[in-house]
Amino acid sequence: MRFVLDASITITWALRVEGHPIADLALERLGSGSAIVPAIWWYEVRNILVLNERRGRIAPDDSIRFLLDLQNLSITIDLQLGSPEILDLSRKYGLSVYNAAYLALAHREHVPLSTLDGNLIAAAVAAGVPLLA
């Protein structure tokens, strides 16, 4: 099964946060399926890692190892930029443009969205975009 993966899910794997069944499910689905992410995901994941390094929640070496591990997963970065739908969704649902990029991608590809972000979940439900479950 293919789905859109967002940074909130991805970072739980790096920080080894337990108790996130949706994140666990996404990782499990990557074992037999694939994920697609907007280009912003690449930057978001790295930014969150650096912020958590500064907070002492993850060591720099562990961040590097995690990024290397991500390369072994079936994650495709969608490089299609400039979709006018992103601005429309951002305005309609009060999302950041970054979050709207995930929603637009899931909508365009007709695949479920995997996220822990409450605003993005609400927007997906309102927009009729299925969530990974």
HELIX and SHEET records of a PDB file:
HELIX    1   1 ALA A    7  ALA A   14  1                                   8    
HELIX    2   2 PRO A   21  SER A   32  1                                  12    
HELIX    3   3 ILE A   40  ARG A   54  1                                  15    
HELIX    4   4 PRO A   60  LEU A   70  1                                  11    
HELIX    5   5 PRO A   84  TYR A   93  1                                  10    
HELIX    6   6 VAL A   97  GLU A  109  1                                  13    
HELIX    7   7 GLY A  118  ALA A  127  1                                  10    
SHEET    1   A 4 ILE A  75  ASP A  78  0                                        
SHEET    2   A 4 SER A  34  PRO A  38  1                                        
SHEET    3   A 4 ARG A   2  LEU A   5  1                                        
SHEET    4   A 4 LEU A 113  SER A 114  1                                        
END                                                                             
